[in-house]
């Protein structure tokens, strides 16, 4: 992941069969994904086309939420609603 910002979030991600992206915050002492979300999206956008993809993340407290974005530009968070 990119190191061009101070204390970037430590995370992993996987691309699900449906094309959605799931991020896991590793909670290693740097910023959380929540507090570095713009940087995390920027990192991902370097190698993945984020347009139209649902992005979820598991935060350090065990909560899973959605990261809302417009083609990789962060627009907000939303609770994950199961179908």
PyMOL Python script that loads the backbone (N, CA, C, O; Angstrom):
from pymol import cmd

cmd.read_pdbstr("""\
ATOM      1  N   UNK A   1       0.828  -1.171   0.000  1.00  0.00           N
ATOM      2  CA  UNK A   1       0.000   0.000   0.000  1.00  0.00           C
ATOM      3  C   UNK A   1       0.882   1.248   0.000  1.00  0.00           C
ATOM      4  O   UNK A   1       2.069   1.181   0.322  1.00  0.00           O
ATOM      5  N   UNK A   2       0.306   2.351  -0.354  1.00  0.00           N
ATOM      6  CA  UNK A   2       1.064   3.582  -0.531  1.00  0.00           C
ATOM      7  C   UNK A   2       1.605   4.109   0.797  1.00  0.00           C
ATOM      8  O   UNK A   2       0.921   4.062   1.819  1.00  0.00           O
ATOM      9  N   UNK A   3       2.831   4.606   0.770  1.00  0.00           N
ATOM     10  CA  UNK A   3       3.447   5.176   1.967  1.00  0.00           C
ATOM     11  C   UNK A   3       3.711   6.661   1.803  1.00  0.00           C
ATOM     12  O   UNK A   3       4.594   7.205   2.466  1.00  0.00           O
ATOM     13  N   UNK A   4       2.963   7.330   0.933  1.00  0.00           N
ATOM     14  CA  UNK A   4       3.192   8.752   0.700  1.00  0.00           C
ATOM     15  C   UNK A   4       2.394   9.647   1.638  1.00  0.00           C
ATOM     16  O   UNK A   4       2.284  10.848   1.388  1.00  0.00           O
ATOM     17  N   UNK A   5       1.841   9.102   2.698  1.00  0.00           N
ATOM     18  CA  UNK A   5       1.114   9.882   3.699  1.00  0.00           C
ATOM     19  C   UNK A   5       1.516   9.372   5.085  1.00  0.00           C
ATOM     20  O   UNK A   5       1.856   8.198   5.236  1.00  0.00           O
ATOM     21  N   UNK A   6       1.481  10.238   6.088  1.00  0.00           N
ATOM     22  CA  UNK A   6       1.906   9.816   7.420  1.00  0.00           C
ATOM     23  C   UNK A   6       0.956   8.788   8.047  1.00  0.00           C
ATOM     24  O   UNK A   6      -0.263   8.956   8.030  1.00  0.00           O
ATOM     25  N   UNK A   7       1.529   7.750   8.585  1.00  0.00           N
ATOM     26  CA  UNK A   7       0.788   6.711   9.312  1.00  0.00           C
ATOM     27  C   UNK A   7      -0.417   6.157   8.536  1.00  0.00           C
ATOM     28  O   UNK A   7      -1.534   6.162   9.052  1.00  0.00           O
ATOM     29  N   UNK A   8      -0.203   5.684   7.309  1.00  0.00           N
ATOM     30  CA  UNK A   8      -1.327   5.155   6.533  1.00  0.00           C
ATOM     31  C   UNK A   8      -1.945   3.936   7.211  1.00  0.00           C
ATOM     32  O   UNK A   8      -1.277   3.215   7.953  1.00  0.00           O
ATOM     33  N   UNK A   9      -3.208   3.723   6.948  1.00  0.00           N
ATOM     34  CA  UNK A   9      -3.918   2.575   7.520  1.00  0.00           C
ATOM     35  C   UNK A   9      -3.259   1.268   7.091  1.00  0.00           C
ATOM     36  O   UNK A   9      -2.776   1.135   5.966  1.00  0.00           O
ATOM     37  N   UNK A  10      -3.251   0.320   7.999  1.00  0.00           N
ATOM     38  CA  UNK A  10      -2.780  -1.036   7.702  1.00  0.00           C
ATOM     39  C   UNK A  10      -4.019  -1.881   7.428  1.00  0.00           C
ATOM     40  O   UNK A  10      -4.896  -2.008   8.282  1.00  0.00           O
ATOM     41  N   UNK A  11      -4.082  -2.453   6.235  1.00  0.00           N
ATOM     42  CA  UNK A  11      -5.283  -3.195   5.865  1.00  0.00           C
ATOM     43  C   UNK A  11      -4.959  -4.240   4.804  1.00  0.00           C
ATOM     44  O   UNK A  11      -3.910  -4.206   4.160  1.00  0.00           O
ATOM     45  N   UNK A  12      -5.874  -5.145   4.649  1.00  0.00           N
ATOM     46  CA  UNK A  12      -5.854  -6.081   3.530  1.00  0.00           C
ATOM     47  C   UNK A  12      -7.195  -5.940   2.834  1.00  0.00           C
ATOM     48  O   UNK A  12      -8.130  -5.352   3.377  1.00  0.00           O
ATOM     49  N   UNK A  13      -7.280  -6.478   1.638  1.00  0.00           N
ATOM     50  CA  UNK A  13      -8.556  -6.456   0.936  1.00  0.00           C
ATOM     51  C   UNK A  13      -8.665  -7.686   0.052  1.00  0.00           C
ATOM     52  O   UNK A  13      -7.664  -8.306  -0.309  1.00  0.00           O
ATOM     53  N   UNK A  14      -9.889  -8.022  -0.287  1.00  0.00           N
ATOM     54  CA  UNK A  14     -10.100  -9.075  -1.270  1.00  0.00           C
ATOM     55  C   UNK A  14     -11.255  -8.665  -2.161  1.00  0.00           C
ATOM     56  O   UNK A  14     -12.149  -7.919  -1.761  1.00  0.00           O
ATOM     57  N   UNK A  15     -11.210  -9.170  -3.370  1.00  0.00           N
ATOM     58  CA  UNK A  15     -12.273  -8.924  -4.332  1.00  0.00           C
ATOM     59  C   UNK A  15     -13.150 -10.165  -4.346  1.00  0.00           C
ATOM     60  O   UNK A  15     -12.684 -11.269  -4.629  1.00  0.00           O
ATOM     61  N   UNK A  16     -14.399  -9.974  -4.044  1.00  0.00           N
ATOM     62  CA  UNK A  16     -15.356 -11.067  -3.948  1.00  0.00           C
ATOM     63  C   UNK A  16     -15.803 -11.511  -5.344  1.00  0.00           C
ATOM     64  O   UNK A  16     -15.639 -10.767  -6.311  1.00  0.00           O
ATOM     65  N   UNK A  17     -16.366 -12.715  -5.454  1.00  0.00           N
ATOM     66  CA  UNK A  17     -16.831 -13.207  -6.758  1.00  0.00           C
ATOM     67  C   UNK A  17     -17.824 -12.267  -7.457  1.00  0.00           C
ATOM     68  O   UNK A  17     -17.884 -12.234  -8.686  1.00  0.00           O
ATOM     69  N   UNK A  18     -18.598 -11.507  -6.680  1.00  0.00           N
ATOM     70  CA  UNK A  18     -19.558 -10.579  -7.288  1.00  0.00           C
ATOM     71  C   UNK A  18     -18.920  -9.254  -7.703  1.00  0.00           C
ATOM     72  O   UNK A  18     -19.610  -8.360  -8.192  1.00  0.00           O
ATOM     73  N   UNK A  19     -17.598  -9.122  -7.510  1.00  0.00           N
ATOM     74  CA  UNK A  19     -16.887  -7.905  -7.891  1.00  0.00           C
ATOM     75  C   UNK A  19     -16.765  -6.879  -6.784  1.00  0.00           C
ATOM     76  O   UNK A  19     -16.046  -5.891  -6.935  1.00  0.00           O
ATOM     77  N   UNK A  20     -17.460  -7.096  -5.664  1.00  0.00           N
ATOM     78  CA  UNK A  20     -17.345  -6.158  -4.551  1.00  0.00           C
ATOM     79  C   UNK A  20     -15.979  -6.323  -3.883  1.00  0.00           C
ATOM     80  O   UNK A  20     -15.303  -7.339  -4.044  1.00  0.00           O
ATOM     81  N   UNK A  21     -15.602  -5.304  -3.140  1.00  0.00           N
ATOM     82  CA  UNK A  21     -14.312  -5.295  -2.449  1.00  0.00           C
ATOM     83  C   UNK A  21     -14.574  -5.282  -0.952  1.00  0.00           C
ATOM     84  O   UNK A  21     -15.396  -4.508  -0.462  1.00  0.00           O
ATOM     85  N   UNK A  22     -13.864  -6.150  -0.225  1.00  0.00           N
ATOM     86  CA  UNK A  22     -13.975  -6.169   1.226  1.00  0.00           C
ATOM     87  C   UNK A  22     -12.604  -5.851   1.819  1.00  0.00           C
ATOM     88  O   UNK A  22     -11.613  -6.516   1.519  1.00  0.00           O
ATOM     89  N   UNK A  23     -12.567  -4.824   2.663  1.00  0.00           N
ATOM     90  CA  UNK A  23     -11.342  -4.356   3.315  1.00  0.00           C
ATOM     91  C   UNK A  23     -11.383  -4.782   4.775  1.00  0.00           C
ATOM     92  O   UNK A  23     -12.424  -4.699   5.425  1.00  0.00           O
ATOM     93  N   UNK A  24     -10.247  -5.238   5.283  1.00  0.00           N
ATOM     94  CA  UNK A  24     -10.123  -5.567   6.701  1.00  0.00           C
ATOM     95  C   UNK A  24      -9.058  -4.663   7.318  1.00  0.00           C
ATOM     96  O   UNK A  24      -7.911  -4.649   6.873  1.00  0.00           O
ATOM     97  N   UNK A  25      -9.446  -3.910   8.343  1.00  0.00           N
ATOM     98  CA  UNK A  25      -8.507  -3.057   9.077  1.00  0.00           C
ATOM     99  C   UNK A  25      -7.663  -3.956   9.973  1.00  0.00           C
ATOM    100  O   UNK A  25      -8.204  -4.678  10.811  1.00  0.00           O
ATOM    101  N   UNK A  26      -6.340  -3.921   9.804  1.00  0.00           N
ATOM    102  CA  UNK A  26      -5.445  -4.782  10.576  1.00  0.00           C
ATOM    103  C   UNK A  26      -5.126  -4.232  11.961  1.00  0.00           C
ATOM    104  O   UNK A  26      -4.593  -4.963  12.796  1.00  0.00           O
ATOM    105  N   UNK A  27      -5.436  -2.964  12.227  1.00  0.00           N
ATOM    106  CA  UNK A  27      -5.268  -2.366  13.556  1.00  0.00           C
ATOM    107  C   UNK A  27      -3.857  -2.590  14.105  1.00  0.00           C
ATOM    108  O   UNK A  27      -3.683  -3.137  15.195  1.00  0.00           O
ATOM    109  N   UNK A  28      -2.847  -2.157  13.330  1.00  0.00           N
ATOM    110  CA  UNK A  28      -1.451  -2.341  13.740  1.00  0.00           C
ATOM    111  C   UNK A  28      -0.830  -1.096  14.359  1.00  0.00           C
ATOM    112  O   UNK A  28       0.384  -1.043  14.557  1.00  0.00           O
ATOM    113  N   UNK A  29      -1.652  -0.093  14.667  1.00  0.00           N
ATOM    114  CA  UNK A  29      -1.138   1.081  15.356  1.00  0.00           C
ATOM    115  C   UNK A  29      -1.098   2.346  14.520  1.00  0.00           C
ATOM    116  O   UNK A  29      -0.926   3.431  15.074  1.00  0.00           O
ATOM    117  N   UNK A  30      -1.250   2.248  13.213  1.00  0.00           N
ATOM    118  CA  UNK A  30      -1.338   3.441  12.377  1.00  0.00           C
ATOM    119  C   UNK A  30      -2.785   3.917  12.355  1.00  0.00           C
ATOM    120  O   UNK A  30      -3.593   3.483  13.176  1.00  0.00           O
ATOM    121  N   UNK A  31      -3.118   4.806  11.423  1.00  0.00           N
ATOM    122  CA  UNK A  31      -4.499   5.262  11.291  1.00  0.00           C
ATOM    123  C   UNK A  31      -5.406   4.080  11.009  1.00  0.00           C
ATOM    124  O   UNK A  31      -4.977   3.066  10.458  1.00  0.00           O
ATOM    125  N   UNK A  32      -6.662   4.222  11.392  1.00  0.00           N
ATOM    126  CA  UNK A  32      -7.656   3.204  11.057  1.00  0.00           C
ATOM    127  C   UNK A  32      -8.108   3.429   9.613  1.00  0.00           C
ATOM    128  O   UNK A  32      -7.897   4.502   9.049  1.00  0.00           O
ATOM    129  N   UNK A  33      -8.725   2.418   9.030  1.00  0.00           N
ATOM    130  CA  UNK A  33      -9.312   2.591   7.705  1.00  0.00           C
ATOM    131  C   UNK A  33     -10.333   3.724   7.752  1.00  0.00           C
ATOM    132  O   UNK A  33     -10.414   4.524   6.820  1.00  0.00           O
ATOM    133  N   UNK A  34     -11.108   3.796   8.824  1.00  0.00           N
ATOM    134  CA  UNK A  34     -12.098   4.859   8.978  1.00  0.00           C
ATOM    135  C   UNK A  34     -11.451   6.232   8.877  1.00  0.00           C
ATOM    136  O   UNK A  34     -11.986   7.117   8.209  1.00  0.00           O
ATOM    137  N   UNK A  35     -10.308   6.423   9.529  1.00  0.00           N
ATOM    138  CA  UNK A  35      -9.644   7.722   9.554  1.00  0.00           C
ATOM    139  C   UNK A  35      -8.730   7.970   8.357  1.00  0.00           C
ATOM    140  O   UNK A  35      -8.230   9.082   8.185  1.00  0.00           O
ATOM    141  N   UNK A  36      -8.509   6.963   7.537  1.00  0.00           N
ATOM    142  CA  UNK A  36      -7.650   7.101   6.360  1.00  0.00           C
ATOM    143  C   UNK A  36      -8.377   6.642   5.100  1.00  0.00           C
ATOM    144  O   UNK A  36      -7.745   6.212   4.135  1.00  0.00           O
ATOM    145  N   UNK A  37      -9.695   6.733   5.108  1.00  0.00           N
ATOM    146  CA  UNK A  37     -10.486   6.158   4.024  1.00  0.00           C
ATOM    147  C   UNK A  37     -10.133   6.756   2.663  1.00  0.00           C
ATOM    148  O   UNK A  37     -10.085   6.027   1.672  1.00  0.00           O
ATOM    149  N   UNK A  38      -9.885   8.064   2.591  1.00  0.00           N
ATOM    150  CA  UNK A  38      -9.528   8.659   1.300  1.00  0.00           C
ATOM    151  C   UNK A  38      -8.224   8.058   0.778  1.00  0.00           C
ATOM    152  O   UNK A  38      -8.101   7.771  -0.413  1.00  0.00           O
ATOM    153  N   UNK A  39      -7.255   7.869   1.670  1.00  0.00           N
ATOM    154  CA  UNK A  39      -5.979   7.278   1.285  1.00  0.00           C
ATOM    155  C   UNK A  39      -6.121   5.822   0.865  1.00  0.00           C
ATOM    156  O   UNK A  39      -5.487   5.378  -0.092  1.00  0.00           O
ATOM    157  N   UNK A  40      -6.960   5.079   1.589  1.00  0.00           N
ATOM    158  CA  UNK A  40      -7.192   3.674   1.250  1.00  0.00           C
ATOM    159  C   UNK A  40      -7.827   3.569  -0.133  1.00  0.00           C
ATOM    160  O   UNK A  40      -7.402   2.752  -0.950  1.00  0.00           O
ATOM    161  N   UNK A  41      -8.840   4.389  -0.400  1.00  0.00           N
ATOM    162  CA  UNK A  41      -9.471   4.366  -1.724  1.00  0.00           C
ATOM    163  C   UNK A  41      -8.486   4.759  -2.814  1.00  0.00           C
ATOM    164  O   UNK A  41      -8.491   4.183  -3.902  1.00  0.00           O
ATOM    165  N   UNK A  42      -7.654   5.729  -2.524  1.00  0.00           N
ATOM    166  CA  UNK A  42      -6.637   6.144  -3.486  1.00  0.00           C
ATOM    167  C   UNK A  42      -5.661   5.003  -3.776  1.00  0.00           C
ATOM    168  O   UNK A  42      -5.310   4.758  -4.930  1.00  0.00           O
ATOM    169  N   UNK A  43      -5.228   4.310  -2.726  1.00  0.00           N
ATOM    170  CA  UNK A  43      -4.352   3.146  -2.902  1.00  0.00           C
ATOM    171  C   UNK A  43      -5.008   2.111  -3.812  1.00  0.00           C
ATOM    172  O   UNK A  43      -4.392   1.632  -4.764  1.00  0.00           O
ATOM    173  N   UNK A  44      -6.251   1.774  -3.515  1.00  0.00           N
ATOM    174  CA  UNK A  44      -6.953   0.752  -4.278  1.00  0.00           C
ATOM    175  C   UNK A  44      -7.130   1.176  -5.730  1.00  0.00           C
ATOM    176  O   UNK A  44      -6.986   0.365  -6.646  1.00  0.00           O
ATOM    177  N   UNK A  45      -7.442   2.456  -5.931  1.00  0.00           N
ATOM    178  CA  UNK A  45      -7.689   2.960  -7.285  1.00  0.00           C
ATOM    179  C   UNK A  45      -6.441   2.909  -8.161  1.00  0.00           C
ATOM    180  O   UNK A  45      -6.547   2.984  -9.386  1.00  0.00           O
ATOM    181  N   UNK A  46      -5.265   2.785  -7.556  1.00  0.00           N
ATOM    182  CA  UNK A  46      -4.027   2.668  -8.340  1.00  0.00           C
ATOM    183  C   UNK A  46      -4.001   1.380  -9.150  1.00  0.00           C
ATOM    184  O   UNK A  46      -3.353   1.317 -10.195  1.00  0.00           O
ATOM    185  N   UNK A  47      -4.708   0.340  -8.670  1.00  0.00           N
ATOM    186  CA  UNK A  47      -4.649  -0.955  -9.350  1.00  0.00           C
ATOM    187  C   UNK A  47      -6.013  -1.556  -9.699  1.00  0.00           C
ATOM    188  O   UNK A  47      -6.085  -2.542 -10.433  1.00  0.00           O
ATOM    189  N   UNK A  48      -7.092  -0.970  -9.177  1.00  0.00           N
ATOM    190  CA  UNK A  48      -8.431  -1.530  -9.380  1.00  0.00           C
ATOM    191  C   UNK A  48      -9.364  -0.418  -9.852  1.00  0.00           C
ATOM    192  O   UNK A  48      -9.332   0.689  -9.315  1.00  0.00           O
ATOM    193  N   UNK A  49     -10.187  -0.706 -10.847  1.00  0.00           N
ATOM    194  CA  UNK A  49     -11.227   0.231 -11.245  1.00  0.00           C
ATOM    195  C   UNK A  49     -12.354   0.121 -10.216  1.00  0.00           C
ATOM    196  O   UNK A  49     -13.024  -0.908 -10.138  1.00  0.00           O
ATOM    197  N   UNK A  50     -12.562   1.165  -9.437  1.00  0.00           N
ATOM    198  CA  UNK A  50     -13.550   1.135  -8.359  1.00  0.00           C
ATOM    199  C   UNK A  50     -14.951   1.515  -8.815  1.00  0.00           C
ATOM    200  O   UNK A  50     -15.901   1.370  -8.045  1.00  0.00           O
ATOM    201  N   UNK A  51     -15.106   1.990 -10.027  1.00  0.00           N
ATOM    202  CA  UNK A  51     -16.401   2.445 -10.525  1.00  0.00           C
ATOM    203  C   UNK A  51     -17.448   1.343 -10.390  1.00  0.00           C
ATOM    204  O   UNK A  51     -17.266   0.232 -10.886  1.00  0.00           O
ATOM    205  N   UNK A  52     -18.536   1.668  -9.716  1.00  0.00           N
ATOM    206  CA  UNK A  52     -19.659   0.761  -9.584  1.00  0.00           C
ATOM    207  C   UNK A  52     -19.475  -0.387  -8.606  1.00  0.00           C
ATOM    208  O   UNK A  52     -20.374  -1.215  -8.461  1.00  0.00           O
ATOM    209  N   UNK A  53     -18.351  -0.458  -7.942  1.00  0.00           N
ATOM    210  CA  UNK A  53     -18.118  -1.562  -7.001  1.00  0.00           C
ATOM    211  C   UNK A  53     -18.617  -1.211  -5.603  1.00  0.00           C
ATOM    212  O   UNK A  53     -18.410  -0.097  -5.120  1.00  0.00           O
ATOM    213  N   UNK A  54     -19.269  -2.164  -4.966  1.00  0.00           N
ATOM    214  CA  UNK A  54     -19.608  -2.007  -3.556  1.00  0.00           C
ATOM    215  C   UNK A  54     -18.334  -2.280  -2.760  1.00  0.00           C
ATOM    216  O   UNK A  54     -17.592  -3.217  -3.054  1.00  0.00           O
ATOM    217  N   UNK A  55     -18.096  -1.452  -1.759  1.00  0.00           N
ATOM    218  CA  UNK A  55     -16.927  -1.632  -0.898  1.00  0.00           C
ATOM    219  C   UNK A  55     -17.410  -1.726   0.540  1.00  0.00           C
ATOM    220  O   UNK A  55     -18.124  -0.849   1.026  1.00  0.00           O
ATOM    221  N   UNK A  56     -17.015  -2.797   1.215  1.00  0.00           N
ATOM    222  CA  UNK A  56     -17.319  -2.964   2.628  1.00  0.00           C
ATOM    223  C   UNK A  56     -15.995  -3.042   3.388  1.00  0.00           C
ATOM    224  O   UNK A  56     -14.943  -3.319   2.813  1.00  0.00           O
ATOM    225  N   UNK A  57     -16.076  -2.791   4.685  1.00  0.00           N
ATOM    226  CA  UNK A  57     -14.864  -2.932   5.498  1.00  0.00           C
ATOM    227  C   UNK A  57     -15.207  -3.399   6.899  1.00  0.00           C
ATOM    228  O   UNK A  57     -16.253  -3.076   7.464  1.00  0.00           O
ATOM    229  N   UNK A  58     -14.280  -4.170   7.428  1.00  0.00           N
ATOM    230  CA  UNK A  58     -14.347  -4.649   8.804  1.00  0.00           C
ATOM    231  C   UNK A  58     -13.428  -3.765   9.616  1.00  0.00           C
ATOM    232  O   UNK A  58     -12.215  -3.767   9.405  1.00  0.00           O
ATOM    233  N   UNK A  59     -14.000  -3.000  10.554  1.00  0.00           N
ATOM    234  CA  UNK A  59     -13.156  -2.103  11.345  1.00  0.00           C
ATOM    235  C   UNK A  59     -12.540  -2.833  12.537  1.00  0.00           C
ATOM    236  O   UNK A  59     -12.812  -4.011  12.770  1.00  0.00           O
ATOM    237  N   UNK A  60     -11.720  -2.124  13.273  1.00  0.00           N
ATOM    238  CA  UNK A  60     -10.973  -2.740  14.364  1.00  0.00           C
ATOM    239  C   UNK A  60     -11.857  -3.169  15.535  1.00  0.00           C
ATOM    240  O   UNK A  60     -11.411  -3.921  16.402  1.00  0.00           O
ATOM    241  N   UNK A  61     -13.103  -2.700  15.567  1.00  0.00           N
ATOM    242  CA  UNK A  61     -14.010  -3.122  16.639  1.00  0.00           C
ATOM    243  C   UNK A  61     -14.928  -4.266  16.192  1.00  0.00           C
ATOM    244  O   UNK A  61     -15.804  -4.686  16.949  1.00  0.00           O
ATOM    245  N   UNK A  62     -14.735  -4.768  14.979  1.00  0.00           N
ATOM    246  CA  UNK A  62     -15.519  -5.890  14.499  1.00  0.00           C
ATOM    247  C   UNK A  62     -16.791  -5.522  13.757  1.00  0.00           C
ATOM    248  O   UNK A  62     -17.579  -6.402  13.410  1.00  0.00           O
ATOM    249  N   UNK A  63     -17.005  -4.239  13.510  1.00  0.00           N
ATOM    250  CA  UNK A  63     -18.192  -3.755  12.798  1.00  0.00           C
ATOM    251  C   UNK A  63     -17.921  -3.747  11.290  1.00  0.00           C
ATOM    252  O   UNK A  63     -16.863  -3.301  10.846  1.00  0.00           O
ATOM    253  N   UNK A  64     -18.876  -4.240  10.516  1.00  0.00           N
ATOM    254  CA  UNK A  64     -18.768  -4.191   9.058  1.00  0.00           C
ATOM    255  C   UNK A  64     -19.718  -3.114   8.536  1.00  0.00           C
ATOM    256  O   UNK A  64     -20.906  -3.117   8.860  1.00  0.00           O
ATOM    257  N   UNK A  65     -19.194  -2.201   7.733  1.00  0.00           N
ATOM    258  CA  UNK A  65     -19.978  -1.129   7.136  1.00  0.00           C
ATOM    259  C   UNK A  65     -19.599  -0.971   5.674  1.00  0.00           C
ATOM    260  O   UNK A  65     -18.639  -1.573   5.195  1.00  0.00           O
ATOM    261  N   UNK A  66     -20.372  -0.150   4.976  1.00  0.00           N
ATOM    262  CA  UNK A  66     -20.079   0.156   3.586  1.00  0.00           C
ATOM    263  C   UNK A  66     -19.320   1.471   3.499  1.00  0.00           C
ATOM    264  O   UNK A  66     -19.552   2.397   4.276  1.00  0.00           O
ATOM    265  N   UNK A  67     -18.411   1.531   2.536  1.00  0.00           N
ATOM    266  CA  UNK A  67     -17.762   2.782   2.177  1.00  0.00           C
ATOM    267  C   UNK A  67     -18.458   3.253   0.905  1.00  0.00           C
ATOM    268  O   UNK A  67     -18.413   2.579  -0.124  1.00  0.00           O
ATOM    269  N   UNK A  68     -19.095   4.403   0.984  1.00  0.00           N
ATOM    270  CA  UNK A  68     -19.770   4.969  -0.174  1.00  0.00           C
ATOM    271  C   UNK A  68     -18.770   5.794  -0.966  1.00  0.00           C
ATOM    272  O   UNK A  68     -17.942   6.507  -0.399  1.00  0.00           O
ATOM    273  N   UNK A  69     -18.860   5.687  -2.293  1.00  0.00           N
ATOM    274  CA  UNK A  69     -17.911   6.413  -3.128  1.00  0.00           C
ATOM    275  C   UNK A  69     -18.512   6.686  -4.495  1.00  0.00           C
ATOM    276  O   UNK A  69     -19.464   6.032  -4.922  1.00  0.00           O
ATOM    277  N   UNK A  70     -17.940   7.653  -5.159  1.00  0.00           N
ATOM    278  CA  UNK A  70     -18.298   7.982  -6.535  1.00  0.00           C
ATOM    279  C   UNK A  70     -17.045   7.764  -7.368  1.00  0.00           C
ATOM    280  O   UNK A  70     -16.165   8.623  -7.420  1.00  0.00           O
ATOM    281  N   UNK A  71     -16.972   6.612  -8.018  1.00  0.00           N
ATOM    282  CA  UNK A  71     -15.790   6.239  -8.816  1.00  0.00           C
ATOM    283  C   UNK A  71     -14.495   6.355  -8.019  1.00  0.00           C
ATOM    284  O   UNK A  71     -13.482   6.821  -8.540  1.00  0.00           O
ATOM    285  N   UNK A  72     -14.528   5.933  -6.760  1.00  0.00           N
ATOM    286  CA  UNK A  72     -13.336   5.934  -5.920  1.00  0.00           C
ATOM    287  C   UNK A  72     -13.161   7.165  -5.050  1.00  0.00           C
ATOM    288  O   UNK A  72     -12.266   7.194  -4.205  1.00  0.00           O
ATOM    289  N   UNK A  73     -14.002   8.192  -5.235  1.00  0.00           N
ATOM    290  CA  UNK A  73     -13.938   9.386  -4.379  1.00  0.00           C
ATOM    291  C   UNK A  73     -14.904   9.169  -3.218  1.00  0.00           C
ATOM    292  O   UNK A  73     -16.105   8.989  -3.423  1.00  0.00           O
ATOM    293  N   UNK A  74     -14.375   9.187  -2.013  1.00  0.00           N
ATOM    294  CA  UNK A  74     -15.157   8.933  -0.800  1.00  0.00           C
ATOM    295  C   UNK A  74     -16.317   9.909  -0.674  1.00  0.00           C
ATOM    296  O   UNK A  74     -16.142  11.119  -0.820  1.00  0.00           O
ATOM    297  N   UNK A  75     -17.522   9.366  -0.396  1.00  0.00           N
ATOM    298  CA  UNK A  75     -18.692  10.222  -0.179  1.00  0.00           C
ATOM    299  C   UNK A  75     -19.370   9.975   1.173  1.00  0.00           C
ATOM    300  O   UNK A  75     -20.218  10.766   1.585  1.00  0.00           O
ATOM    301  N   UNK A  76     -19.009   8.892   1.865  1.00  0.00           N
ATOM    302  CA  UNK A  76     -19.597   8.664   3.174  1.00  0.00           C
ATOM    303  C   UNK A  76     -19.538   7.198   3.583  1.00  0.00           C
ATOM    304  O   UNK A  76     -19.027   6.348   2.854  1.00  0.00           O
ATOM    305  N   UNK A  77     -20.072   6.929   4.758  1.00  0.00           N
ATOM    306  CA  UNK A  77     -20.183   5.578   5.295  1.00  0.00           C
ATOM    307  C   UNK A  77     -21.663   5.240   5.423  1.00  0.00           C
ATOM    308  O   UNK A  77     -22.500   6.131   5.565  1.00  0.00           O
ATOM    309  N   UNK A  78     -21.980   3.956   5.372  1.00  0.00           N
ATOM    310  CA  UNK A  78     -23.359   3.511   5.571  1.00  0.00           C
ATOM    311  C   UNK A  78     -23.337   2.163   6.259  1.00  0.00           C
ATOM    312  O   UNK A  78     -22.441   1.352   6.024  1.00  0.00           O
ATOM    313  N   UNK A  79     -24.326   1.924   7.112  1.00  0.00           N
ATOM    314  CA  UNK A  79     -24.390   0.603   7.734  1.00  0.00           C
ATOM    315  C   UNK A  79     -24.620  -0.460   6.665  1.00  0.00           C
ATOM    316  O   UNK A  79     -25.299  -0.214   5.668  1.00  0.00           O
ATOM    317  N   UNK A  80     -24.064  -1.613   6.877  1.00  0.00           N
ATOM    318  CA  UNK A  80     -24.253  -2.730   5.948  1.00  0.00           C
ATOM    319  C   UNK A  80     -25.607  -3.354   6.233  1.00  0.00           C
ATOM    320  O   UNK A  80     -25.894  -3.741   7.366  1.00  0.00           O
ATOM    321  N   UNK A  81     -26.410  -3.446   5.238  1.00  0.00           N
ATOM    322  CA  UNK A  81     -27.721  -4.072   5.379  1.00  0.00           C
ATOM    323  C   UNK A  81     -27.701  -5.385   4.634  1.00  0.00           C
ATOM    324  O   UNK A  81     -27.460  -5.429   3.428  1.00  0.00           O
ATOM    325  N   UNK A  82     -27.954  -6.441   5.355  1.00  0.00           N
ATOM    326  CA  UNK A  82     -27.986  -7.778   4.760  1.00  0.00           C
ATOM    327  C   UNK A  82     -29.315  -7.974   4.043  1.00  0.00           C
ATOM    328  O   UNK A  82     -30.362  -7.523   4.509  1.00  0.00           O
ATOM    329  N   UNK A  83     -29.256  -8.653   2.903  1.00  0.00           N
ATOM    330  CA  UNK A  83     -30.467  -8.956   2.148  1.00  0.00           C
ATOM    331  C   UNK A  83     -31.105 -10.208   2.675  1.00  0.00           C
ATOM    332  O   UNK A  83     -32.143 -10.633   2.168  1.00  0.00           O
TER     333      UNK A  83
END
""", "prot")
cmd.dss("prot")
cmd.show_as("cartoon", "prot")
cmd.util.cbc("prot")
cmd.orient("prot")
